[in-house]
Amino acid sequence: GYPTGNSYLVTGSEKAILIDLAVDDKDLQKYAGDLVDKQLQLVLTHGHIDHTFHLDKFSDVWMNQEDEKFIREGMLGFPPISPCPMIHYLKEGDTIDLGDRILDVFHVPGHSLGSLLFLDRKTRTLLAGDTCARRLLYGLTDYVPINDFIGSLRRLLTVEFDVIYTAHDRCPLPKVHIANTIRYITE
């Protein structure tokens, strides 16, 4: 069927994060905030337009610096986000502490230069945006050498998790999906 647009709400004892604005609904921030009734932080897996719907309604966003240009300059004929929220940078090795829940940040350039993935240690879940989707979404806006992308995917195979949730699939993917993707690219 057609791909979906998925945003994820991850809650901890102290705060919650909303990962991506892939649901085109101007009331998503209010809806997510009402569900958790605590501090809500917006985090983007990357800066593509289908992950930043209604970003102008937020005062702050956390993302990788490499994709900031999509927000500030626009992309593929879409205008810049205005007003632009304050942008905070996330990079490989950062962690997001929600209280009793920690997410590890991974940077895997390929889908975009600034693509981030978030590992929820508590549930052993990888929230992958467009990086590890059912369809190969490699190199849609910027070029990353394919061997570098494959190397980053191989590195993910060494990380402990069980399941992958993406921004455009209806169901979770098993970890073996990454190995299969590498095999399909290299064979």
Beta strands, then each sheet from edge to edge (+ up, - down):
strand 1: 8-11
strand 2: 15-19
strand 3: 39-43
strand 4: 60-63
strand 5: 86-89
strand 6: 95-97
strand 7: 102-107
strand 8: 116-120
strand 9: 125-127
strand 10: 163-165
strand 11: 173-174
sheet 1: 1+ 2- 3-
sheet 2: 4+ 5+
sheet 3: 6+ 7- 8+ 9- 10- 11+
end
